[in-house]
Each structure stands twice: as C-alpha cells, then as structure tokens.
Amino acid sequence: VTATDHDSTEENRKFSFSIKSVSPTPQNFEFIINEEPDSGNGTISFKGCLDHEKAQKYTLIVKATDHGQPKPLSSFTTVIINIADGNRHLPVFTKQKVTSVKEGLQGVLISRLQVTDEDTRGTKAWRAKYKIQGDTNNNFRIDTDPETNEGLLYVQKALDYEEDPLKNIIISSENEIPYFTCVTGTKEMRLSTYYLTVNVEDVNEPPVFDPSNKTVTVFEDVALGYYLEILIAKDPDVNGANQIRYMIGEDPAGFVTVDSNSGKIITSKSLDRESQFVKDGLYVIKIYATDNGEPSHTGTATLSIKIIDVNDNAPSLDKSFIDMCQRDKISSVSVTALDPDTEPYSGPFSFKNKMGHITSYVFLLFFLGYSFKLVNEHNASQTIMIFGHYELQLEVSDLQGKTAVHSLSVSVCKCSKTTKPDCRLQKDTGSRLGPGALGILFLSFLLLTFLMSCKPERIPFPDDISGQYLIMSNTEGPGSDCKVNFLT
C-alpha cells in the first residue's frame, strides 16, 4: 500500500502503517504490514497457512498515522485479498474392479476409473492426470474425461488370448499442478494407485499362413497338373481343434487348382504368359484357408507365379486386306508383323512369298525386319491400268524359325477422288495386261528397324513378249547398305 502526507515539516510529514482489522478473523495465521523507510510504501504479508476451504477472501482495514503533535492525524484504506485454491488434496480412486475385453479388438473403451478430489472443481488442482505401469506391450492408453475427471481406459493395441489371457496393470493419478501443504507435522502424501485386472476373452481367430506370400518361377509350357507350391495355414487358437479347408480365392485366368485338405497347388491348364491377366510376366493368385469354428473365419495367402516365356506363338500380320489406289503419284501401304512372345522369340522377322508367282507385273524383295511396305509405282496417267484383285500367300518366321503362312488380299482400283481407298466397295474392273505392258506393281518388303534399308531392284520386261513370268528373288546372299526415301 502507498500513503502520502503534504505537511511541510518533517515531524508532521512522517507516518506509520498498521492493520486495524481483518475479516473474517484468521485462524492459525496472521497478516502483518512492513514499512519501507522514506518511500511511503507498506508491504502486507502473512505468517502461517492459508486455507481456501475456510475463506476464499479476507478484507483488511489498513491505517496510516502521522507523527504530528499534539494530536496525530490518520486515514484508512481497504485491502481485499482473494485466496486462490492450491493443490492441497490429491485425487483418490474410489474402487477397484476386474474388467474384460475380447482379444483382437483395439480402440475400444474398457473401463471408466473414478477418483475424488477435494480441491475446487475445474481447477488445475482438481483435474487428474493418469499413468499406466506394467503395460510392457503398450496395449493400453488412458485419457481424462474433462467433465467428470474419470480416467478413460482404452485398448490401443489388440490383445492376444493365446499370448496372455490375463493382464495386470497399475494406474496412478496426480493433478496438473504439484501437491503442496504448509502444515508442519503432516504425513507425506503418496499418489493414489489403482490395481486393475483385465481378462482377455478367447475368440475364434482366422487361420494364419506362414509365410503369407510366396513366389515361384515356371515355364509357360508346363504340363497339366504341374506342381507349383504348397501353402499351409495354422489355427492360432489354443485348442487348435478347428479343421482347415483350402480353396481358390482369386485366379482370374483359371490356371490353377488347390487341394482342399493339403493346400497343394497345381496347374489346371497350360499357363499363358500372353494372357491379359499376366502383368509383366507375373501372375498373382490368392488362396483362402477357412476353419469350421463359430463363427467361421478365413485367412489369405498370395502366390506370385513368374511365368518364363517360351516360343509358343507364331507371328501374324496386322492386316489381311489392303486397298490401293491407282493415282498419279506413288501409293503404298505398310504391313507389320506381330508376335506376343518376348525376345528372343519374336522379331526381327523374315518374310517369304509362297505363291511361286503372282503376275508378270509383280516383283518381291525379302528382308528380315518388323515391317514391310507394299508399293504401287504404276502411274494412273499411263495407258495400261492394273486394276484388279491379287492374293498373296506370305510366310512369316520369327527369330527362332517358328513360321506361319498368312493370306494378304490386295485390291487395286481408281480412287483419285477420295482420300481413303475403297476398292472393296467398288466392282472389280481390273484386267490382265497384255504384251507391251509398261506398268509395274512393285511389292517391296522394306526393313523398318534401325537404319537398315534397301533400294528395290527393278527387273526389265521385254516389250514384245506376252504371257506371265515367275520372277525369282534370292536374299540369302549378303546385301549392300543403301538408303530409301520412305513414302507417305
């Protein structure tokens, strides 16, 4: 507190502080006031122990009296001191009990632990904090209910009856601020503890595969009934009396069967690496193991089958019909060989004409590659036209010599007014050429891989000889490097 005196003489200006009264009357303590020399200030303090439960505030009448003579003068001020509640009481558990929980559950509330605390409700001295001891696997967690101050005990990690059917833990409780008392001679206060027994109830658990994931490697041409793997599941329940049956869970291509009693897996048909269900050479199936418990449960295992490619597919062509226009500029069509097998069982491919002859206007060049171009160099402005329909029998072989013969139908017509050939929609108006034919249909197989290319070889025909000719071509000898301007 602070007081001032405006008298001019030192004797009349000096004053002293005193406490005139205290309400309510203190018990076991007293308030005192100390003067600070020459400052006009007084400091209020107390001796003993304040008790919030006995009084929440005290009203002090403080008197300041000067030293003037013959009659000292004085004045008064009122000081109100509010008593905050301290943590003079620890929380105490009200009762102990046994609780139960089914194995395999987690995130479930299993108990509400009640405590009493005589400190003011809602204060830090009243709010409880809980700790768990003896929970070696960290199966439990405990939170505080902000309304009731109860300890909410949860299972945060599933319990296993077969591992430990009975859990004993110790829970202690304290407040958010430390306990304190100024009363001498009192017994030391200890934290309240709660001994809790948790019974773990046994339930039927699904069979367990160990390991649950396996990988096998096999060629795609293995015989029907080929042994792949055996997957075994065990019953984790203590009695282990459940019977386990095996079945196919996922097998989209229907490649396998499983023995229901042993878990033995064999092929049910030939494996196909080129199946739409095989991704990057890997085919994945799931096997289920189901017990006969109440209720029945199922465990799952995964078998990954790495299928090694074999040369089980012959190459094919991406086209079987071709329409070509007879127009003023060169026309061409690209044909590509296909093989679902992977290297080295696919391309580069070799092509061969199986007809023996086509017409005297056809010339074939054979190359090893992935594609060829069918080129018509006949000019529509020339006198003789080569309209008509031609059938080619082409033998295509992959890199390992696996061969297939494919038919390629070629129709040539006049379609100068359309951007898309439509010969098969028109009536065939073609005719064979007679003597003196100048038009030549060049059928050239051009290698389209890397930089390999070659210029077609042109064989002249005599003008005065009629009839048809078989044009021989041999590509077994070494060729020469050359460049071709690709046609569009």
LUMPA-383216 format. One record per residue (C-alpha): x, y, z; residue number from 1; residue in three letters. Coordinates in pm, whole numbers. Layout:
N
     xx     yy     zz   k   r
      X      Y      Z NUM ALA
...
This chain:
488
     xx     yy     zz   k   r
      0      0      0   1 VAL
    111    362    -50   2 THR
     33    677    153   3 ALA
    136   1047    124   4 THR
    140   1344    367   5 ASP
    163   1702    237   6 HIS
    273   1871    560   7 ASP
    586   2085    531   8 SER
    771   1983    847   9 THR
    942   1651    871  10 GLU
    779   1568   1204  11 GLU
    428   1616   1069  12 ASN
    510   1452    733  13 ARG
    630   1116    868  14 LYS
    372    840    921  15 PHE
    339    469   1013  16 SER
    122    179    884  17 PHE
    -86    -61   1089  18 SER
   -362   -319   1028  19 ILE
   -677   -203   1202  20 LYS
   -891   -512   1136  21 SER
   -916   -841    936  22 VAL
  -1243  -1005    830  23 SER
  -1306  -1293    870  24 PRO
  -1079  -1350   1167  25 THR
   -773  -1552   1064  26 PRO
   -715  -1895   1218  27 GLN
   -363  -2028   1264  28 ASN
   -212  -1735   1071  29 PHE
   -188  -1353   1084  30 GLU
   -143  -1064    842  31 PHE
    139   -816    902  32 ILE
    247   -494    731  33 ILE
    609   -374    700  34 ASN
    707    -17    623  35 GLU
    964     70    360  36 GLU
   1168    365    500  37 PRO
   1127    706    333  38 ASP
    917    557     48  39 SER
    562    593    175  40 GLY
    501    222     94  41 ASN
    395    -65    313  42 GLY
    416   -437    229  43 THR
    145   -678    350  44 ILE
    246  -1039    422  45 SER
    124  -1324    642  46 PHE
    255  -1588    877  47 LYS
    104  -1937    894  48 GLY
   -108  -2135    642  49 CYS
   -394  -2001    436  50 LEU
   -686  -2236    387  51 ASP
   -905  -2180     81  52 HIS
  -1168  -2413    222  53 GLU
  -1213  -2185    529  54 LYS
  -1216  -1849    349  55 ALA
  -1192  -1754    -17  56 GLN
  -1104  -1387     65  57 LYS
  -1001  -1154    353  58 TYR
  -1083   -784    394  59 THR
   -812   -576    568  60 LEU
   -854   -220    704  61 ILE
   -507    -56    687  62 VAL
   -438    262    889  63 LYS
   -170    527    816  64 ALA
    -93    762   1116  65 THR
    145   1058   1105  66 ASP
    375   1169   1390  67 HIS
    236   1518   1432  68 GLY
    182   1679   1776  69 GLN
    -11   1741   1985  70 PRO
   -267   1517   1803  71 LYS
   -154   1271   1531  72 PRO
   -370   1252   1219  73 LEU
   -461    927   1036  74 SER
   -655    783    740  75 SER
   -772    437    634  76 PHE
   -780    218    321  77 THR
   -943   -117    250  78 THR
   -742   -407    104  79 VAL
   -919   -721    -25  80 ILE
   -703  -1034    -56  81 ILE
   -851  -1323   -264  82 ASN
   -726  -1670   -170  83 ILE
   -661  -1895   -472  84 ALA
   -711  -2265   -427  85 ASP
   -384  -2461   -414  86 GLY
   -337  -2832   -461  87 ASN
   -385  -2941   -103  88 ARG
   -563  -3265   -192  89 HIS
   -456  -3548   -423  90 LEU
   -711  -3744   -631  91 PRO
   -815  -4075   -476  92 VAL
   -955  -4378   -659  93 PHE
  -1293  -4479   -525  94 THR
  -1297  -4853   -603  95 LYS
  -1116  -5134   -780  96 GLN
  -1262  -5392  -1010  97 LYS
  -1195  -5653  -1282  98 VAL
  -1276  -5578  -1644  99 THR
  -1289  -5796  -1957 100 SER
  -1224  -5745  -2328 101 VAL
  -1230  -5974  -2631 102 LYS
   -900  -6048  -2799 103 GLU
   -833  -5882  -3133 104 GLY
  -1020  -5558  -3051 105 LEU
   -847  -5221  -3047 106 GLN
   -953  -4862  -2995 107 GLY
  -1230  -4972  -2753 108 VAL
  -1312  -4822  -2412 109 LEU
  -1298  -5094  -2145 110 ILE
  -1323  -4903  -1815 111 SER
  -1404  -4564  -1654 112 ARG
  -1189  -4514  -1343 113 LEU
  -1342  -4278  -1085 114 GLN
  -1148  -4052   -847 115 VAL
  -1246  -3793   -584 116 THR
  -1057  -3466   -523 117 ASP
  -1149  -3210   -257 118 GLU
   -987  -2919   -440 119 ASP
  -1202  -2672   -635 120 THR
  -1374  -2840   -929 121 ARG
  -1244  -2743  -1270 122 GLY
   -909  -2605  -1145 123 THR
   -566  -2744  -1219 124 LYS
   -556  -2859   -855 125 ALA
   -866  -3072   -926 126 TRP
   -802  -3207  -1276 127 ARG
   -642  -3551  -1273 128 ALA
   -361  -3699  -1482 129 LYS
   -326  -4076  -1511 130 TYR
    -27  -4302  -1569 131 LYS
    -14  -4676  -1651 132 ILE
    253  -4907  -1512 133 GLN
    318  -5271  -1603 134 GLY
    191  -5238  -1963 135 ASP
    502  -5385  -2126 136 THR
    346  -5419  -2473 137 ASN
    177  -5078  -2473 138 ASN
   -166  -5238  -2513 139 ASN
   -347  -4965  -2320 140 PHE
   -385  -4589  -2306 141 ARG
   -573  -4372  -2057 142 ILE
   -727  -4028  -2108 143 ASP
   -900  -3787  -1867 144 THR
  -1268  -3703  -1907 145 ASP
  -1269  -3321  -1880 146 PRO
  -1620  -3316  -1733 147 GLU
  -1613  -3598  -1480 148 THR
  -1235  -3624  -1416 149 ASN
  -1264  -4001  -1474 150 GLU
   -982  -4200  -1628 151 GLY
  -1092  -4350  -1961 152 LEU
   -902  -4672  -2023 153 LEU
   -875  -4789  -2387 154 TYR
   -722  -5087  -2564 155 VAL
   -495  -4924  -2823 156 GLN
   -319  -5244  -2933 157 LYS
   -511  -5568  -2976 158 ALA
   -467  -5828  -2702 159 LEU
   -398  -6195  -2775 160 ASP
   -559  -6457  -2553 161 TYR
   -306  -6719  -2660 162 GLU
    -19  -6488  -2562 163 GLU
   -154  -6372  -2226 164 ASP
   -515  -6434  -2110 165 PRO
   -477  -6208  -1805 166 LEU
   -333  -5856  -1787 167 LYS
   -248  -5688  -1455 168 ASN
   -168  -5319  -1466 169 ILE
   -125  -5040  -1210 170 ILE
   -274  -4695  -1269 171 ILE
   -169  -4391  -1066 172 SER
   -324  -4045  -1054 173 SER
   -197  -3694   -975 174 GLU
   -305  -3338  -1051 175 ASN
   -193  -3095  -1319 176 GLU
     -8  -2887  -1057 177 ILE
    210  -3031   -778 178 PRO
     66  -3111   -437 179 TYR
    165  -2865   -159 180 PHE
     92  -2810    211 181 THR
    244  -2568    463 182 CYS
    113  -2751    766 183 VAL
    406  -2891    963 184 THR
    397  -3237   1103 185 GLY
    163  -3377    836 186 THR
    224  -3721    688 187 LYS
    382  -3729    341 188 GLU
    112  -3775     77 189 MET
    155  -4051   -180 190 ARG
    -11  -4084   -517 191 LEU
   -327  -4288   -525 192 SER
   -290  -4614   -720 193 THR
   -540  -4849   -881 194 TYR
   -470  -5219   -942 195 TYR
   -665  -5330  -1245 196 LEU
   -703  -5684  -1378 197 THR
   -805  -5722  -1743 198 VAL
   -940  -6061  -1851 199 ASN
   -878  -6135  -2220 200 VAL
  -1164  -6337  -2370 201 GLU
  -1083  -6601  -2631 202 ASP
  -1249  -6572  -2973 203 VAL
  -1219  -6778  -3287 204 ASN
   -934  -6635  -3497 205 GLU
   -876  -6689  -3870 206 PRO
   -616  -6942  -3988 207 PRO
   -271  -6792  -4039 208 VAL
    -38  -6866  -4332 209 PHE
    334  -6854  -4257 210 ASP
    464  -6714  -4480 211 PRO
    160  -6546  -4631 212 SER
    339  -6453  -4956 213 ASN
    535  -6686  -5181 214 LYS
    683  -6664  -5532 215 THR
    752  -6946  -5778 216 VAL
    908  -6946  -6126 217 THR
    783  -7175  -6402 218 VAL
    789  -7206  -6784 219 PHE
    459  -7133  -6954 220 GLU
    454  -7468  -7142 221 ASP
    449  -7691  -6830 222 VAL
    213  -7988  -6843 223 ALA
   -133  -8003  -6692 224 LEU
   -112  -8089  -6321 225 GLY
    234  -7942  -6275 226 TYR
    319  -7887  -5906 227 TYR
    364  -7519  -5820 228 LEU
    370  -7481  -5440 229 GLU
    206  -7582  -5115 230 ILE
     64  -7318  -4880 231 LEU
    -10  -7428  -4523 232 ILE
   -218  -7239  -4266 233 ALA
   -233  -7300  -3891 234 LYS
   -507  -7237  -3638 235 ASP
   -378  -6979  -3384 236 PRO
   -642  -7071  -3123 237 ASP
   -518  -7253  -2812 238 VAL
   -724  -7567  -2857 239 ASN
   -632  -7586  -3227 240 GLY
   -926  -7818  -3286 241 ALA
  -1067  -7637  -3589 242 ASN
  -1048  -7811  -3925 243 GLN
   -896  -7604  -4207 244 ILE
  -1008  -7625  -4570 245 ARG
   -828  -7461  -4863 246 TYR
   -987  -7301  -5169 247 MET
   -907  -7068  -5457 248 ILE
   -963  -6704  -5365 249 GLY
   -854  -6524  -5683 250 GLU
   -749  -6696  -6007 251 ASP
   -888  -6482  -6291 252 PRO
   -738  -6693  -6570 253 ALA
   -829  -7027  -6409 254 GLY
   -470  -7153  -6428 255 PHE
   -456  -7349  -6100 256 VAL
   -637  -7578  -5859 257 THR
   -570  -7633  -5488 258 VAL
   -616  -7945  -5281 259 ASP
   -875  -7859  -5016 260 SER
   -705  -8070  -4749 261 ASN
   -333  -8016  -4806 262 SER
   -305  -7674  -4971 263 GLY
   -110  -7822  -5264 264 LYS
   -136  -7605  -5576 265 ILE
   -105  -7746  -5931 266 ILE
   -181  -7618  -6280 267 THR
   -529  -7683  -6414 268 SER
   -438  -7589  -6771 269 LYS
   -144  -7465  -6974 270 SER
     -6  -7135  -6849 271 LEU
    -14  -6848  -7097 272 ASP
    232  -6565  -7043 273 ARG
     48  -6359  -7304 274 GLU
   -282  -6374  -7107 275 SER
   -444  -6041  -7025 276 GLN
   -426  -6138  -6658 277 PHE
    -46  -6171  -6662 278 VAL
    129  -5841  -6593 279 LYS
    498  -5816  -6688 280 ASP
    529  -6192  -6675 281 GLY
    378  -6216  -6324 282 LEU
     51  -6392  -6245 283 TYR
    -89  -6348  -5892 284 VAL
   -339  -6576  -5721 285 ILE
   -490  -6579  -5371 286 LYS
   -556  -6889  -5162 287 ILE
   -811  -6896  -4878 288 TYR
   -793  -7112  -4566 289 ALA
  -1127  -7140  -4383 290 THR
  -1183  -7301  -4042 291 ASP
  -1503  -7458  -3908 292 ASN
  -1517  -7251  -3591 293 GLY
  -1814  -7048  -3467 294 GLU
  -1821  -6812  -3641 295 PRO
  -1608  -6940  -3929 296 SER
  -1304  -6731  -4024 297 HIS
  -1082  -6716  -4332 298 THR
   -711  -6646  -4377 299 GLY
   -550  -6536  -4706 300 THR
   -218  -6611  -4875 301 ALA
    -74  -6481  -5202 302 THR
    119  -6686  -5458 303 LEU
    304  -6492  -5730 304 SER
    387  -6703  -6036 305 ILE
    670  -6577  -6255 306 LYS
    599  -6725  -6599 307 ILE
    901  -6769  -6823 308 ILE
    822  -6713  -7188 309 ASP
    857  -6988  -7449 310 VAL
    814  -6964  -7825 311 ASN
    451  -7074  -7833 312 ASP
    314  -6813  -8075 313 ASN
    374  -6784  -8447 314 ALA
    399  -6434  -8594 315 PRO
     97  -6277  -8764 316 SER
     24  -5971  -8978 317 LEU
   -162  -5664  -8866 318 ASP
   -360  -5659  -9195 319 LYS
   -529  -5924  -9409 320 SER
   -696  -5689  -9664 321 PHE
   -537  -5397  -9846 322 ILE
   -695  -5143 -10082 323 ASP
   -456  -4945 -10306 324 MET
   -535  -4652 -10530 325 CYS
   -427  -4619 -10892 326 GLN
   -336  -4250 -10897 327 ARG
    -80  -4011 -11044 328 ASP
    162  -4047 -10757 329 LYS
    317  -4348 -10588 330 ILE
     91  -4520 -10335 331 SER
    200  -4756 -10058 332 SER
     70  -4946  -9756 333 VAL
    272  -5052  -9452 334 SER
    221  -5401  -9307 335 VAL
    363  -5500  -8968 336 THR
    435  -5844  -8826 337 ALA
    310  -5916  -8472 338 LEU
    420  -6171  -8215 339 ASP
    303  -6168  -7849 340 PRO
    615  -6358  -7742 341 ASP
    908  -6165  -7599 342 THR
   1269  -6164  -7711 343 GLU
   1431  -6379  -7834 344 PRO
   1108  -6546  -7952 345 TYR
    973  -6258  -8159 346 SER
   1132  -6030  -8420 347 GLY
   1316  -5939  -8630 348 PRO
   1106  -6143  -8875 349 PHE
   1166  -6288  -9219 350 SER
    906  -6282  -9498 351 PHE
    861  -6511  -9796 352 LYS
    612  -6531 -10084 353 ASN
    459  -6879 -10102 354 LYS
    269  -6827 -10428 355 MET
    563  -6916 -10651 356 GLY
    442  -6640 -10886 357 HIS
    191  -6357 -10880 358 ILE
    185  -6190 -11219 359 THR
    445  -6065 -11458 360 SER
    387  -5723 -11307 361 TYR
    482  -5825 -10950 362 VAL
    830  -5805 -10803 363 PHE
    914  -5919 -10448 364 LEU
   1213  -5830 -10232 365 LEU
   1252  -6015  -9898 366 PHE
   1409  -5870  -9587 367 PHE
   1448  -5953  -9220 368 LEU
   1268  -5693  -9003 369 GLY
    945  -5598  -8837 370 TYR
    752  -5434  -9123 371 SER
    736  -5407  -9497 372 PHE
    578  -5166  -9743 373 LYS
    360  -5266 -10035 374 LEU
    439  -5010 -10305 375 VAL
    244  -4939 -10627 376 ASN
    460  -4734 -10862 377 GLU
    221  -4751 -11158 378 HIS
    112  -4408 -11281 379 ASN
   -262  -4362 -11335 380 ALA
   -194  -4148 -11641 381 SER
    -30  -4439 -11820 382 GLN
   -216  -4612 -12100 383 THR
   -243  -4954 -11937 384 ILE
   -407  -4988 -11598 385 MET
   -354  -5275 -11349 386 ILE
   -688  -5261 -11170 387 PHE
   -783  -5588 -11005 388 GLY
   -755  -5819 -10707 389 HIS
   -439  -6007 -10602 390 TYR
   -394  -6281 -10344 391 GLU
    -59  -6320 -10170 392 LEU
     45  -6612  -9954 393 GLN
    315  -6484  -9719 394 LEU
    527  -6697  -9490 395 GLU
    638  -6507  -9178 396 VAL
    904  -6650  -8944 397 SER
   1025  -6525  -8607 398 ASP
   1384  -6515  -8488 399 LEU
   1374  -6879  -8377 400 GLN
   1221  -7003  -8703 401 GLY
    862  -7050  -8586 402 LYS
    659  -6996  -8904 403 THR
    304  -6917  -9009 404 ALA
    155  -6860  -9356 405 VAL
    -91  -6572  -9393 406 HIS
   -310  -6456  -9679 407 SER
   -289  -6093  -9786 408 LEU
   -560  -5972 -10023 409 SER
   -465  -5669 -10234 410 VAL
   -724  -5473 -10436 411 SER
   -617  -5201 -10681 412 VAL
   -874  -4953 -10810 413 CYS
   -918  -4597 -10926 414 LYS
   -991  -4381 -10623 415 CYS
   -839  -4048 -10712 416 SER
  -1136  -3853 -10573 417 LYS
  -1121  -3997 -10226 418 THR
   -858  -3976  -9959 419 THR
   -932  -4327  -9834 420 LYS
   -905  -4631 -10063 421 PRO
  -1240  -4810 -10107 422 ASP
  -1168  -5074 -10368 423 CYS
  -1369  -5348 -10195 424 ARG
  -1675  -5127 -10219 425 LEU
  -1637  -5096 -10593 426 GLN
  -1689  -5350 -10863 427 LYS
  -1371  -5514 -10976 428 ASP
  -1293  -5356 -11314 429 THR
   -935  -5476 -11345 430 GLY
   -797  -5683 -11631 431 SER
   -477  -5861 -11706 432 ARG
   -211  -5677 -11900 433 LEU
   -112  -5786 -12247 434 GLY
    216  -5751 -12432 435 PRO
    396  -5423 -12406 436 GLY
    276  -5355 -12053 437 ALA
    469  -5071 -11904 438 LEU
    305  -5054 -11562 439 GLY
    475  -5249 -11287 440 ILE
    338  -5315 -10937 441 LEU
    631  -5334 -10703 442 PHE
    575  -5533 -10387 443 LEU
    866  -5447 -10163 444 SER
    932  -5563  -9815 445 PHE
   1136  -5288  -9652 446 LEU
   1306  -5331  -9318 447 LEU
   1181  -5054  -9086 448 LEU
   1406  -5122  -8790 449 THR
   1707  -4910  -8701 450 PHE
   1893  -4785  -9011 451 LEU
   1862  -5097  -9231 452 MET
   1711  -5013  -9570 453 SER
   1749  -5105  -9933 454 CYS
   1651  -4969 -10274 455 LYS
   1414  -5200 -10468 456 PRO
   1575  -5377 -10762 457 GLU
   1385  -5328 -11087 458 ARG
   1386  -5613 -11345 459 ILE
   1300  -5503 -11705 460 PRO
   1044  -5687 -11920 461 PHE
   1074  -5725 -12300 462 PRO
    807  -5524 -12487 463 ASP
    734  -5787 -12749 464 ASP
    675  -6090 -12533 465 ILE
    335  -6170 -12395 466 SER
    241  -6402 -12109 467 GLY
    330  -6422 -11742 468 GLN
    664  -6467 -11574 469 TYR
    794  -6607 -11247 470 LEU
   1041  -6358 -11108 471 ILE
   1300  -6523 -10888 472 MET
   1448  -6339 -10592 473 SER
   1719  -6464 -10358 474 ASN
   1806  -6279 -10038 475 THR
   2032  -6540  -9882 476 GLU
   2347  -6367 -10005 477 GLY
   2489  -6057  -9835 478 PRO
   2329  -5730  -9936 479 GLY
   2461  -5377  -9953 480 SER
   2389  -5072  -9743 481 ASP
   2168  -4816  -9910 482 CYS
   1906  -4553  -9829 483 LYS
   1537  -4539  -9917 484 VAL
   1319  -4230  -9904 485 ASN
   1012  -4354  -9719 486 PHE
    687  -4289  -9900 487 LEU
    381  -4130  -9744 488 THR
